Amino acid sequence: MSESQNPAVEALITRSHRLGADPKNTNYAGGNTSAKGTAVDPVTGEDVELLWVKGSGGDLGTLKPEGLATLRLDRMRKMVDTYPGVDREDEMVAAFDYCLHGKGGAAPSIDTAMHGLVDAGHVDHLHPDSGIAIATAADGEQLTATIFGEQVVWVPWRRPGFQLGLDIAAIKEKNPQAIGCILGGHGITAWGDTSEEAEANSLWIIDTAAAYIREHSKAEPFGPALDGRAPLPKAERRAKAAALMPTVRSIASEDKPQVGHFSDDDVVLEFLAHAEHPRLAELGTSCPDHFLRTKVKPLVLDLPADASVEDATARLRELHAAYREDYQAYYDRHADADSPAIRGADPAIVLVPGVGMFSFGKDKQTARVAGEFYLNAIHVMRGAEGLSTYAPIDESEKFRIEYWALEEAKLQRMPKPRPLATRIALVTGAASGIGKAIAQRLAAEGAVVAIADLDLEKARAAAAEIGGTDRAIGVAVDVSNEDAVKQAVDETLLAFGGLDIVVNNAGLSLSKSLLETTEKDWDLQHDVMAKGSFLVSKSAAPALIEQGLGGDVVYISSKNSVFAGPNNIAYSATKADQAHQVRLLAAELGEHQVRVNGVNPDGVVQGSGIFASGWGANRAKTYGIEEKDLGKFYAQRTILKREVLPSTVANAVFALVGGELTHTTGLHVPVDAGVAAAFLR
C-alpha cells in the first residue's frame, strides 16, 4: 500500500485541506497537522509505527502526500533519552533526519517534536486569529481558564522546538480531560484519537474563543476615532496610493529590490483611523508566523489622510531613516557572534492612514501574504485589546526566532532567483503576437507582468496563460489617450508595487502608397505608435525615477525605421519617430540609471495582429505570393534565410533587460535575420 493510500494519511490530508481552506483557522503556510499510524516496513515486512506531519514550508490548504515528513515513532521517542537540554535543542532538528522512514518525504519542521511526542493519534497546531488574541492578552492564562475551563490548558511562551513538544506532551498526560492548549504569544494545539476528533477539537477552540471575543469585547478596542484619519473615498485613496507607491517601494527596497502589494481592506482602514494604532503598531506582531513575514513592526505614516502627496513622501523618507536606525539598534541589542548577518533594515509593511497598507517581499506572492499576515495581526490586536491588553512576546524572543540559525538555514536552501526576479514589467499591445511573446518571456525569467491591451478580455486571457494574478494581470489601455495610459500605469503600480521594465509594443499598420494614404491613416498610426509610445514613457518615467532602482524602457520599432520601401509612408515614418525617441530618452533618462533601447524586427508573420488585419494580404499581393507563404518569403530574402518569430523578438528584449547589458543604452537591435539595406550606419 502506497503512502497516499494509507488511511491515516488520507484522513490527515482531508483534514488539513478543510482546516487550511478557512482563513479563520490558520494563515497561508502556517501551522501543521499530523497523524500516527502503521505501515509495512519493506525491509522487514513487519508493521512499523509512523508519524506523518506537514513538512517545513508547506501549506495546509494545498497539502499533498509528498508534502509530509514521515518518521519512525520508535526512534523519535528514543530522542527523549538523548535530548541535551534547551540550550542545545536546535541539534534535535538535525537528529530528525535519522528518524525518517524510507526517503522521509519533506523536510521535518521545528514543530515535529510536538506532534511526535504528544500521545494522541492526530494533532493540529494552528495560528487562528481568535486563539492568538487570547495567547497575546496580558491576562491570557486567566482568560483561557475562564473561556475554556479545564478543557484547554495554558502554556507559557516557549520558542518552538523539542522542549515545547515535551511540555505539551506532559500537559496532555497530566490533563486527560483536556483537548488542547493555548500557547502563550503563539497559537493553539489540539489533539484527538481520530482525525475527525482532532479537527472538531481544533474548531471548537477557535470558534469558542471567537464567540467569547464577540460577546465580551469593549466597543472600541482600538480607541476613539482620530481626527483626520478616516478613510478617503475609494477612488481618491487608490489614486493617492498609486502616487505614493514609487516612494514606498524605494523605502522598502533600499537594501534589496522588492515587489509590492497594496490593500485598502476595511480592517486596515479602521485600525489606522483610531487612536491606539500608533501604540499597537509599535508593539509589533507576536506569532512567529506573523513577524517572520511582516518584520517585527511596520512603518506608520503619522500624517492625516488629506496630507499632500509631496508632504507624505517627504515624511515617509524621514520616517524611513528613523526606522532603519531603530532596526539596526534592535539587531545590535540582541545579536551575538553566532547570529546571522542582518538581512536588511527596510520595512516590509508601510501603513498610511486613510489610504491603506503597502506590503513587500521577494515576489508578489510573498508581498501579498505579508499583507495578509498583518491583517491577521490586526485581528489579533483587536481581540486582545477588546478583552484585555495586547502583550506580544518580548523583543528578545522575536530576535531569537527572526535570526534563528534554523531559519537562516531554511533561507539558504531557497533556490537561486531567476534573472528578472523582483522586476515589474508593463508591456503594451501584449494580448497577442510579439507583445504576448515578450510578456511570456519576461514572466518565465522571473518578472511580474502587466499585459496592457486595447482589448481587456484578451489581455486578461493572456495574463491567465502566464499564471494567477501573483504573476501577471491584464489591464485595458488605449495608448493614444493620456488618461487611459496613466490609469494603466497606476493599475500596474497598485498590483505589483512599482515599475522597472516598460515595453512600448502597441502598434498597427496600413500598407498604402503616398497617394492612397489619408490624413486619417497618418494620424491613426502616429497616435498609436509615436504618440502612444511617448505617452507611455512619459507616464512611466516618474515612477522609474522616484524608485531610484534604475530600469529599462524598450521600444519595439521596426526594420522600416531605417529601410525605405514603397507603399509604407505612414508606418515607416512613425517607426522612425519611435526610433529617435529611443535616442532622445536614452540621453535624458540615463542620469537616473534608466536605460532606453530599441528592437527592430522584420517579417514577423506568425501570431502577428498587424499581418492578420490585412497588412499580410497586402504585402503578399505586392510580392505576388500566397499570404500563407509570406513568412517563408521574408526569410528567403534575408542573409540568414531564417524566419523571424515573436519569440525571436522576445529573446532580444530579454537580452536587453536581463542584466548582462548593464552599460548599454540608446541601442537598436536588428531582429530581421539580416537585411543589408536596413543595417544601421
C-alpha positions as CSV (number, residue, x, y, z in Angstrom):
1,M,0.0,0.0,0.0
2,S,1.5,3.4,-1.0
3,E,1.7,6.2,1.5
4,S,-1.1,8.2,-0.3
5,Q,-3.4,5.2,0.1
6,N,-2.7,4.8,3.9
7,P,-6.0,5.5,5.7
8,A,-4.2,7.7,8.3
9,V,-2.6,9.8,5.5
10,E,-5.8,10.1,3.6
11,A,-7.6,11.3,6.7
12,L,-4.7,13.7,7.5
13,I,-4.7,15.3,4.0
14,T,-8.5,15.7,4.0
15,R,-8.5,17.3,7.5
16,S,-5.6,19.6,6.5
17,H,-7.4,20.8,3.4
18,R,-10.6,21.6,5.4
19,L,-8.6,23.5,8.1
20,G,-6.4,25.3,5.6
21,A,-9.2,26.4,3.4
22,D,-10.7,28.7,6.0
23,P,-8.5,31.7,7.0
24,K,-10.1,31.9,10.4
25,N,-8.3,28.6,11.3
26,T,-4.7,29.4,10.2
27,N,-2.6,31.5,7.8
28,Y,-1.1,30.6,4.5
29,A,1.7,28.1,5.0
30,G,1.1,28.5,8.8
31,G,0.5,25.7,11.3
32,N,0.9,22.0,10.9
33,T,-1.0,18.8,11.3
34,S,-0.1,15.2,11.9
35,A,-1.3,11.6,12.1
36,K,0.1,8.5,13.6
37,G,-0.4,5.0,12.1
38,T,1.2,1.9,10.9
39,A,2.7,0.8,7.6
40,V,4.7,-2.2,6.5
41,D,8.5,-1.8,6.6
42,P,9.6,-3.0,3.2
43,V,12.9,-4.3,4.7
44,T,11.5,-6.5,7.5
45,G,7.9,-7.0,6.2
46,E,6.7,-6.1,9.7
47,D,4.4,-3.3,10.8
48,V,6.1,-0.1,12.0
49,E,4.6,2.8,13.8
50,L,5.0,6.1,11.8
51,L,4.3,9.8,12.2
52,W,3.2,11.8,9.2
53,V,3.5,15.5,9.7
54,K,3.3,18.5,7.4
55,G,6.8,19.3,6.3
56,S,8.7,22.6,6.6
57,G,7.3,25.4,4.5
58,G,4.1,23.6,3.3
59,D,0.6,24.9,3.2
60,L,-2.3,23.1,4.8
61,G,-4.9,24.1,2.2
62,T,-2.9,22.6,-0.6
63,L,-1.0,19.9,1.2
64,K,-0.2,16.7,-0.8
65,P,1.2,13.4,0.5
66,E,4.6,14.3,-0.8
67,G,4.5,17.4,1.4
68,L,4.5,15.2,4.5
69,A,7.6,14.3,6.5
70,T,7.4,10.6,7.5
71,L,9.2,9.5,10.7
72,R,9.5,6.3,12.7
73,L,7.9,6.8,16.1
74,D,10.1,4.3,17.9
75,R,13.2,6.3,17.0
76,M,11.6,9.7,17.7
77,R,10.6,8.5,21.2
78,K,14.2,7.4,21.9
79,M,15.3,11.1,21.3
80,V,13.8,11.9,24.7
81,D,16.6,9.9,26.3
82,T,19.4,11.7,24.4
83,Y,17.9,15.3,24.5
84,P,20.8,17.5,25.6
85,G,18.6,20.3,27.0
86,V,17.0,23.5,25.9
87,D,20.4,25.2,25.3
88,R,21.2,22.7,22.6
89,E,17.7,21.8,21.3
90,D,18.4,23.1,17.8
91,E,20.5,19.9,17.4
92,M,17.3,17.9,17.6
93,V,16.1,19.1,14.3
94,A,19.1,17.6,12.5
95,A,18.5,14.4,14.5
96,F,15.0,14.1,13.0
97,D,16.8,13.1,9.7
98,Y,17.9,9.9,11.5
99,C,14.2,9.1,12.3
100,L,13.0,9.3,8.7
101,H,11.2,6.3,7.3
102,G,12.5,5.4,3.8
103,K,13.2,8.6,1.9
104,G,11.4,10.6,4.5
105,G,9.4,12.9,2.3
106,A,9.5,16.6,3.0
107,A,12.0,18.2,5.5
108,P,10.7,17.9,9.1
109,S,9.8,21.2,10.6
110,I,10.7,22.6,14.0
111,D,7.3,21.6,15.3
112,T,7.8,17.9,14.6
113,A,8.5,17.1,18.3
114,M,5.2,18.4,19.3
115,H,3.4,16.1,17.0
116,G,5.5,13.0,17.7
117,L,5.7,13.3,21.5
118,V,2.0,14.1,22.3
119,D,0.2,10.9,23.0
120,A,-2.6,11.2,20.5
121,G,-3.3,9.7,17.1
122,H,-3.9,13.1,15.5
123,V,-2.5,16.6,16.4
124,D,-3.2,20.1,15.0
125,H,-1.0,23.1,15.6
126,L,-2.7,26.2,14.2
127,H,-2.4,30.0,14.3
128,P,-6.0,31.3,14.3
129,D,-6.6,35.0,15.0
130,S,-9.0,34.2,17.8
131,G,-6.6,31.8,19.5
132,I,-3.7,34.2,19.2
133,A,-5.8,37.0,20.6
134,I,-6.1,35.0,23.8
135,A,-2.5,34.0,23.6
136,T,-1.3,37.6,23.4
137,A,-3.6,39.1,26.0
138,A,-1.8,40.3,29.1
139,D,-4.0,38.0,31.2
140,G,-4.2,35.2,28.7
141,E,-3.8,32.5,31.3
142,Q,-6.8,33.7,33.3
143,L,-8.8,34.2,30.1
144,T,-8.0,30.6,29.0
145,A,-9.4,29.2,32.2
146,T,-12.5,31.5,32.0
147,I,-13.3,30.7,28.4
148,F,-12.5,27.0,28.2
149,G,-12.5,25.7,31.8
150,E,-10.3,22.6,32.1
151,Q,-10.7,21.6,28.5
152,V,-7.9,23.8,27.3
153,V,-4.6,24.4,29.2
154,W,-2.4,27.5,29.1
155,V,1.2,27.0,28.1
156,P,3.5,30.0,28.8
157,W,5.6,31.2,25.8
158,R,8.3,29.0,24.7
159,R,10.1,29.1,21.4
160,P,9.0,26.2,19.1
161,G,11.2,23.2,19.4
162,F,11.8,19.9,21.2
163,Q,11.3,21.3,24.7
164,L,7.9,22.7,23.7
165,G,7.0,19.3,22.4
166,L,8.0,17.8,25.8
167,D,5.9,20.4,27.7
168,I,2.8,19.8,25.7
169,A,3.2,16.0,25.9
170,A,3.4,16.4,29.7
171,I,0.3,18.6,29.8
172,K,-1.6,16.0,27.8
173,E,-0.6,13.3,30.2
174,K,-1.4,15.3,33.3
175,N,-4.7,16.6,32.0
176,P,-6.6,13.7,30.5
177,Q,-9.8,15.9,30.2
178,A,-8.0,18.4,28.0
179,I,-8.5,18.6,24.2
180,G,-5.8,21.2,23.6
181,C,-3.6,24.1,24.7
182,I,-3.3,27.9,24.2
183,L,0.3,28.5,23.5
184,G,1.3,31.9,25.0
185,G,2.1,34.5,22.4
186,H,1.8,32.0,19.6
187,G,-1.3,29.9,18.8
188,I,-3.1,26.7,19.7
189,T,-2.6,23.0,19.7
190,A,-5.4,20.4,19.8
191,W,-5.5,16.6,19.5
192,G,-7.8,13.7,19.2
193,D,-7.8,9.9,18.9
194,T,-9.2,10.2,15.4
195,S,-8.8,12.8,12.6
196,E,-12.4,13.8,13.0
197,E,-12.0,14.3,16.7
198,A,-8.8,16.4,16.4
199,E,-10.5,18.6,13.8
200,A,-13.6,19.0,15.9
201,N,-11.4,20.0,18.9
202,S,-9.4,22.5,16.9
203,L,-12.5,24.1,15.6
204,W,-14.2,24.2,19.0
205,I,-11.2,26.1,20.5
206,I,-11.1,28.5,17.6
207,D,-14.9,29.1,17.5
208,T,-15.3,29.3,21.3
209,A,-12.5,31.9,21.5
210,A,-14.1,33.9,18.6
211,A,-17.5,33.8,20.2
212,Y,-16.2,35.0,23.6
213,I,-14.4,37.9,22.0
214,R,-17.5,38.9,20.1
215,E,-19.7,38.8,23.2
216,H,-17.3,40.4,25.7
217,S,-15.1,42.8,23.7
218,K,-15.2,46.5,24.5
219,A,-17.0,48.6,21.9
220,E,-13.8,50.4,20.6
221,P,-10.9,48.1,21.1
222,F,-8.6,50.4,19.0
223,G,-9.8,53.5,21.0
224,P,-11.7,56.5,19.8
225,A,-11.6,57.8,16.2
226,L,-8.7,60.0,15.3
227,D,-9.4,63.4,13.6
228,G,-8.2,63.4,10.0
229,R,-7.5,59.6,9.8
230,A,-10.8,58.5,8.4
231,P,-10.6,56.6,5.0
232,L,-10.5,58.7,1.9
233,P,-13.2,57.9,-0.7
234,K,-12.1,54.8,-2.7
235,A,-11.1,56.4,-5.9
236,E,-9.2,59.1,-4.1
237,R,-7.3,56.8,-1.8
238,R,-6.4,54.4,-4.7
239,A,-5.1,57.4,-6.7
240,K,-3.1,58.5,-3.7
241,A,-1.8,55.0,-3.1
242,A,-0.6,54.9,-6.7
243,A,1.1,58.3,-6.4
244,L,2.8,57.2,-3.1
245,M,3.8,53.7,-4.3
246,P,7.1,54.5,-6.1
247,T,8.3,56.3,-2.9
248,V,7.2,53.5,-0.7
249,R,8.8,50.9,-2.9
250,S,12.1,52.8,-2.8
251,I,11.8,52.8,1.0
252,A,11.2,49.0,1.1
253,S,14.0,48.4,-1.4
254,E,17.0,50.3,-0.1
255,D,18.8,47.1,0.8
256,K,17.3,44.8,-1.8
257,P,14.7,45.4,-4.6
258,Q,11.2,44.2,-3.5
259,V,7.9,43.6,-5.2
260,G,4.8,45.2,-3.6
261,H,1.1,44.8,-2.9
262,F,-1.5,47.3,-1.9
263,S,-4.5,46.7,0.3
264,D,-7.2,49.1,1.4
265,D,-9.1,46.4,3.3
266,D,-11.7,47.9,5.7
267,V,-9.9,46.2,8.6
268,V,-6.7,48.2,7.9
269,L,-8.5,51.5,7.3
270,E,-10.4,51.1,10.6
271,F,-7.3,50.3,12.5
272,L,-5.5,53.3,11.2
273,A,-8.5,55.6,11.8
274,H,-8.4,55.0,15.6
275,A,-6.3,56.4,18.4
276,E,-4.4,53.3,19.6
277,H,-2.9,52.3,16.3
278,P,0.5,54.0,16.8
279,R,1.0,52.2,20.1
280,L,-0.2,48.9,18.9
281,A,1.9,49.1,15.7
282,E,5.0,49.9,17.7
283,L,4.4,46.8,19.9
284,G,4.7,44.7,16.7
285,T,3.4,41.3,15.9
286,S,3.7,38.3,18.2
287,C,3.1,35.0,16.4
288,P,6.4,33.8,14.7
289,D,4.4,33.1,11.5
290,H,3.5,36.8,11.5
291,F,6.7,38.7,12.2
292,L,8.8,36.4,10.1
293,R,6.9,37.8,7.2
294,T,6.0,41.3,8.4
295,K,9.2,42.1,10.3
296,V,8.8,42.9,14.0
297,K,6.8,46.1,13.3
298,P,5.6,48.3,10.4
299,L,6.5,51.8,9.4
300,V,3.4,54.1,10.1
301,L,2.9,57.5,8.4
302,D,2.0,60.0,11.1
303,L,0.1,62.5,8.9
304,P,-3.6,62.9,8.3
305,A,-5.3,61.3,5.4
306,D,-5.6,64.6,3.4
307,A,-1.9,65.4,3.6
308,S,-0.5,66.2,0.2
309,V,1.5,63.6,-1.8
310,E,4.5,65.9,-1.5
311,D,4.3,66.2,2.3
312,A,3.6,62.4,2.6
313,T,6.6,61.4,0.5
314,A,8.9,63.8,2.4
315,R,7.7,62.5,5.8
316,L,7.9,58.8,4.7
317,R,11.6,59.3,3.8
318,E,12.2,60.9,7.2
319,L,10.4,58.0,9.0
320,H,12.4,55.5,6.9
321,A,15.7,56.9,8.1
322,A,14.5,56.6,11.7
323,Y,13.1,53.1,11.0
324,R,16.4,51.9,9.7
325,E,18.3,53.2,12.7
326,D,15.7,51.6,15.0
327,Y,16.0,48.2,13.3
328,Q,19.8,48.3,13.3
329,A,19.7,49.1,17.1
330,Y,17.3,46.1,17.6
331,Y,19.8,43.9,15.8
332,D,22.7,45.2,17.7
333,R,20.9,44.8,21.1
334,H,20.4,41.1,20.6
335,A,23.0,39.8,18.1
336,D,26.0,37.8,19.2
337,A,29.0,36.3,17.5
338,D,26.9,33.4,16.2
339,S,24.0,35.4,14.8
340,P,23.4,35.5,11.1
341,A,24.2,38.9,9.4
342,I,21.5,41.5,9.4
343,R,19.1,40.8,6.5
344,G,18.2,44.4,5.8
345,A,16.7,47.2,7.8
346,D,13.8,48.3,5.5
347,P,10.2,47.8,6.5
348,A,8.1,45.0,4.9
349,I,4.8,46.8,5.9
350,V,4.1,50.5,5.4
351,L,0.8,51.9,6.8
352,V,-0.8,55.2,5.6
353,P,-3.9,56.4,7.4
354,G,-6.9,57.0,5.2
355,V,-5.2,55.2,2.3
356,G,-4.2,51.6,3.3
357,M,-1.3,49.1,3.6
358,F,1.7,48.6,1.4
359,S,3.4,45.2,1.8
360,F,6.6,44.0,0.2
361,G,8.5,40.8,-0.4
362,K,10.9,39.0,-2.8
363,D,7.9,38.3,-5.2
364,K,4.3,39.2,-5.5
365,Q,3.0,36.2,-3.5
366,T,5.4,36.9,-0.6
367,A,4.3,40.6,-0.6
368,R,0.6,39.7,-0.7
369,V,1.0,37.1,2.0
370,A,2.9,39.6,4.2
371,G,0.0,41.9,4.0
372,E,-2.5,39.1,4.8
373,F,-0.4,38.3,7.9
374,Y,-0.5,41.9,9.1
375,L,-4.3,41.8,8.6
376,N,-4.2,38.7,10.9
377,A,-2.1,40.7,13.4
378,I,-4.7,43.5,13.4
379,H,-7.4,41.0,14.1
380,V,-5.3,39.6,17.0
381,M,-4.7,43.1,18.4
382,R,-8.4,43.8,18.2
383,G,-9.3,40.6,20.1
384,A,-6.6,41.1,22.8
385,E,-7.4,44.8,23.3
386,G,-11.1,44.1,23.4
387,L,-10.8,41.7,26.3
388,S,-7.6,42.9,28.0
389,T,-4.3,44.5,26.8
390,Y,-2.3,43.3,23.8
391,A,1.0,42.0,25.1
392,P,3.2,40.3,22.4
393,I,6.3,38.3,23.2
394,D,9.4,40.1,24.2
395,E,11.6,41.7,21.6
396,S,14.5,39.4,22.5
397,E,12.4,36.4,21.8
398,K,11.4,37.8,18.4
399,F,15.0,38.3,17.6
400,R,15.9,34.7,18.6
401,I,13.4,33.5,16.0
402,E,14.0,36.0,13.3
403,Y,17.7,35.3,13.4
404,W,17.5,31.7,14.4
405,A,20.2,29.6,12.8
406,L,17.5,27.1,11.7
407,E,15.6,29.9,10.0
408,E,18.8,31.1,8.3
409,A,19.5,27.6,7.1
410,K,16.0,27.5,5.5
411,L,16.6,30.7,3.7
412,Q,19.9,29.5,2.4
413,R,18.2,26.4,0.9
414,M,15.9,28.6,-1.2
415,P,16.6,28.2,-4.9
416,K,18.6,30.9,-6.7
417,P,16.3,33.6,-8.0
418,R,15.7,33.9,-11.8
419,P,17.3,36.8,-13.7
420,L,14.3,39.1,-13.6
421,A,13.1,38.3,-10.0
422,T,11.7,41.4,-8.3
423,R,11.3,43.2,-11.6
424,I,8.0,44.6,-12.7
425,A,7.1,44.9,-16.4
426,L,4.4,46.7,-18.3
427,V,4.1,45.5,-22.0
428,T,1.7,47.3,-24.3
429,G,-0.1,45.5,-27.1
430,A,0.6,42.3,-25.3
431,A,-2.6,40.3,-25.8
432,S,-1.2,38.7,-28.9
433,G,1.8,38.4,-31.3
434,I,5.1,40.0,-30.4
435,G,3.8,41.6,-27.2
436,K,2.4,38.4,-25.8
437,A,5.7,36.6,-26.5
438,I,7.6,39.3,-24.8
439,A,5.3,39.2,-21.7
440,Q,5.6,35.4,-21.6
441,R,9.4,35.5,-21.8
442,L,9.8,38.2,-19.1
443,A,7.5,36.2,-16.8
444,A,9.4,33.0,-17.5
445,E,12.6,34.8,-16.4
446,G,11.0,35.8,-13.1
447,A,9.4,39.2,-13.7
448,V,5.8,40.0,-12.8
449,V,3.9,41.5,-15.8
450,A,1.1,43.8,-16.6
451,I,-0.3,42.9,-20.0
452,A,-1.8,46.1,-21.4
453,D,-4.0,46.0,-24.5
454,L,-6.9,47.8,-26.1
455,D,-9.0,44.5,-25.6
456,L,-9.2,44.0,-21.9
457,E,-10.7,40.5,-22.2
458,K,-7.8,39.3,-24.4
459,A,-5.3,41.0,-22.0
460,R,-6.7,39.1,-19.1
461,A,-6.8,35.8,-21.0
462,A,-3.1,36.3,-22.0
463,A,-2.3,37.0,-18.3
464,A,-4.1,33.9,-17.2
465,E,-2.0,31.8,-19.6
466,I,1.1,33.0,-17.6
467,G,-0.5,32.2,-14.3
468,G,-2.5,33.7,-11.5
469,T,-2.5,37.4,-10.5
470,D,0.6,36.9,-8.5
471,R,2.4,36.6,-11.8
472,A,0.5,38.6,-14.4
473,I,-2.5,40.9,-14.7
474,G,-4.4,42.2,-17.7
475,V,-5.1,45.9,-18.0
476,A,-7.0,47.9,-20.6
477,V,-5.2,50.8,-22.4
478,D,-5.7,53.0,-25.4
479,V,-2.1,54.2,-25.7
480,S,-3.3,57.3,-27.7
481,N,-5.2,58.5,-24.6
482,E,-3.2,60.1,-21.9
483,D,-5.7,59.4,-19.1
484,A,-6.0,55.8,-20.1
485,V,-2.2,55.4,-20.2
486,K,-1.9,56.9,-16.7
487,Q,-4.7,54.5,-15.4
488,A,-2.8,51.5,-16.8
489,V,0.4,52.6,-15.1
490,D,-1.4,53.2,-11.9
491,E,-3.0,49.7,-12.0
492,T,0.5,48.3,-12.5
493,L,1.8,50.2,-9.5
494,L,-1.0,49.1,-7.3
495,A,-0.9,45.5,-8.4
496,F,2.9,45.0,-8.1
497,G,4.3,47.9,-6.2
498,G,6.3,49.6,-8.8
499,L,7.6,49.5,-12.4
500,D,11.0,48.5,-13.7
501,I,10.6,47.5,-17.4
502,V,8.4,49.3,-19.9
503,V,8.0,47.7,-23.4
504,N,6.4,50.0,-26.0
505,N,5.0,47.4,-28.4
506,A,1.4,48.5,-29.2
507,G,1.1,49.1,-32.9
508,L,-0.8,48.7,-36.1
509,S,-0.1,49.2,-39.8
510,L,-1.8,50.2,-43.0
511,S,0.2,49.4,-46.2
512,K,-0.6,52.2,-48.6
513,S,1.2,54.4,-51.1
514,L,1.6,58.1,-50.6
515,L,-1.4,59.0,-52.8
516,E,-3.6,56.4,-51.1
517,T,-2.6,57.4,-47.5
518,T,-5.3,59.6,-46.0
519,E,-4.8,62.1,-43.2
520,K,-6.8,59.7,-41.0
521,D,-4.5,56.8,-41.8
522,W,-1.5,59.0,-41.0
523,D,-3.0,60.3,-37.7
524,L,-4.1,56.8,-36.6
525,Q,-0.7,55.2,-36.9
526,H,1.1,58.2,-35.4
527,D,-1.4,58.3,-32.5
528,V,-0.9,54.7,-31.6
529,M,2.9,54.3,-32.1
530,A,4.6,57.7,-32.0
531,K,2.3,59.5,-29.6
532,G,1.4,56.3,-27.8
533,S,5.0,55.4,-27.0
534,F,5.6,59.0,-25.9
535,L,2.6,58.9,-23.5
536,V,3.5,55.5,-22.0
537,S,7.2,56.6,-21.5
538,K,6.1,59.9,-20.0
539,S,3.6,58.3,-17.6
540,A,6.1,55.6,-16.5
541,A,9.1,57.8,-16.1
542,P,8.1,59.5,-12.8
543,A,7.9,56.0,-11.1
544,L,11.1,54.8,-12.6
545,I,12.9,58.0,-11.4
546,E,11.3,58.1,-7.9
547,Q,12.0,54.5,-7.1
548,G,15.7,55.0,-7.5
549,L,16.2,51.5,-8.8
550,G,17.0,52.3,-12.4
551,G,15.0,50.5,-15.1
552,D,14.5,49.7,-18.8
553,V,12.4,51.2,-21.5
554,V,12.3,49.2,-24.7
555,Y,10.7,50.3,-28.0
556,I,9.6,47.7,-30.5
557,S,10.3,49.7,-33.6
558,S,10.9,48.1,-37.0
559,K,13.4,47.5,-39.8
560,N,11.3,50.1,-41.6
561,S,12.6,52.8,-39.2
562,V,15.8,52.5,-41.2
563,F,14.8,50.9,-44.5
564,A,13.0,52.9,-47.2
565,G,10.5,51.0,-49.2
566,P,7.3,51.7,-51.3
567,N,3.7,51.8,-50.1
568,N,4.6,52.4,-46.4
569,I,4.8,56.1,-45.8
570,A,2.8,56.4,-42.6
571,Y,4.0,53.2,-40.9
572,S,7.7,53.7,-41.6
573,A,7.6,57.4,-40.7
574,T,6.1,56.7,-37.3
575,K,8.6,53.9,-36.7
576,A,11.4,56.3,-37.4
577,D,9.8,58.6,-34.8
578,Q,9.9,55.8,-32.3
579,A,13.5,55.0,-33.2
580,H,14.5,58.6,-32.4
581,Q,12.6,58.6,-29.2
582,V,14.9,55.8,-28.1
583,R,17.9,58.0,-28.6
584,L,16.3,61.1,-27.0
585,L,15.1,59.3,-23.9
586,A,18.4,57.4,-23.5
587,A,20.1,60.7,-23.3
588,E,17.5,62.2,-20.9
589,L,16.9,59.3,-18.5
590,G,20.4,58.0,-18.2
591,E,21.2,60.1,-15.2
592,H,18.5,58.1,-13.4
593,Q,20.1,54.8,-14.5
594,V,17.1,54.2,-16.8
595,R,18.3,52.6,-20.0
596,V,16.3,53.1,-23.2
597,N,16.9,50.7,-26.1
598,G,15.0,49.5,-29.2
599,V,14.4,46.4,-31.2
600,N,14.0,46.5,-34.9
601,P,12.1,43.4,-36.1
602,D,11.1,42.5,-39.6
603,G,8.8,39.9,-41.3
604,V,7.2,38.6,-38.1
605,V,4.2,37.0,-39.6
606,Q,3.2,34.2,-37.1
607,G,0.8,35.4,-34.5
608,S,1.0,39.0,-35.7
609,G,-2.1,41.1,-35.3
610,I,-0.8,43.5,-37.8
611,F,-0.3,40.9,-40.5
612,A,-3.7,39.3,-39.7
613,S,-5.6,42.6,-40.1
614,G,-4.9,43.0,-43.8
615,W,-1.3,44.0,-43.9
616,G,-0.2,40.5,-44.6
617,A,-2.6,40.1,-47.5
618,N,-1.5,43.4,-48.9
619,R,2.2,42.6,-48.6
620,A,1.6,39.1,-50.2
621,K,-0.2,40.8,-53.1
622,T,2.7,43.3,-53.5
623,Y,5.1,40.4,-53.7
624,G,2.9,38.2,-55.9
625,I,2.7,35.2,-53.4
626,E,0.2,33.4,-51.3
627,E,-0.4,35.0,-47.9
628,K,0.3,31.7,-46.1
629,D,3.8,31.7,-47.6
630,L,4.7,35.3,-46.5
631,G,6.9,34.3,-43.6
632,K,8.9,31.9,-45.7
633,F,9.2,34.6,-48.4
634,Y,10.6,37.1,-45.9
635,A,13.0,34.5,-44.7
636,Q,14.4,33.8,-48.1
637,R,15.3,37.4,-48.8
638,T,17.3,37.7,-45.6
639,I,21.0,37.0,-45.1
640,L,20.4,34.1,-42.7
641,K,17.4,32.7,-44.5
642,R,15.6,32.2,-41.3
643,E,12.0,33.2,-40.4
644,V,11.6,35.7,-37.6
645,L,9.1,34.7,-34.9
646,P,7.5,36.6,-32.0
647,S,9.7,34.6,-29.6
648,T,12.8,35.8,-31.6
649,V,11.9,39.3,-30.7
650,A,11.2,38.4,-27.1
651,N,14.7,36.9,-26.9
652,A,16.1,40.3,-27.9
653,V,14.1,42.1,-25.3
654,F,15.3,39.8,-22.6
655,A,18.9,40.2,-23.8
656,L,18.5,44.0,-23.3
657,V,16.8,43.8,-19.8
658,G,18.2,40.6,-18.4
659,G,21.1,42.1,-16.5
660,E,24.1,41.4,-18.8
661,L,24.0,44.6,-20.9
662,T,24.2,47.0,-17.9
663,H,26.2,49.6,-19.7
664,T,24.1,49.7,-22.9
665,T,21.6,52.4,-23.7
666,G,20.4,54.1,-27.0
667,L,21.0,50.9,-28.9
668,H,18.7,49.5,-31.7
669,V,19.0,45.7,-32.0
670,P,18.0,44.4,-35.5
671,V,16.0,41.2,-35.3
672,D,15.4,40.7,-39.0
673,A,17.6,37.6,-39.9
674,G,19.8,40.1,-41.8
675,V,18.6,42.8,-44.1
676,A,21.6,44.6,-45.5
677,A,19.6,47.6,-46.6
678,A,18.5,48.1,-43.0
679,F,22.0,47.9,-41.5
680,L,22.4,50.8,-39.0
681,R,25.0,53.3,-40.1
